[in-house]
Amino acid sequence: MELTAVYERDGDWIMGYVVEIPGVNTQGCTLDECRDNLQDALREFIAARREQAAAGDRTYRIAEERTRLVEVA
């Protein structure tokens, strides 16, 4: 699966976020540090959502389906 990471400078910091998954964002002093932090944030986000699903937390779920993700140019 490919996702889109965006990095922006904010003063002395580099901010990064994943376009397709709101809430997955981070910062770093360098681009490399921000990339590493964003990978960690994405892993933690996915793990937390899996835990919620396994626990039966369906508070926000409106549908569940298998789908093939495609790359958008």
Residue, then its C-alpha position, 0 to 999 in steps of 0.5 A: m500500500e502506498l500513502t502520501a506523506v507531506y512535509e512542510r517547514d514550520g520555523d525550525w521544525i519539519m511537520g509531516y502528515v499522511v494525506e489519506i489518514p487524518g490524524v497521522n502527523t508528527q514533527g522532527c528537526t530534520l526531514d529524516e527524523c520527521r520521516d522516521n517519526l511519521q512511520d512510527a505514528l502510522r504504525e501506532f495509529i494502525a495498531a490502535r485501530r486494530e485493537q479497537a476493532a478487536a475489542g468490538d469498538r464500533t462507535y464510529r464505524i458505518a461500514e466495513e469492506r475489503t477494497r483494493l487501494v490504488e495509487v493516485a497520480 
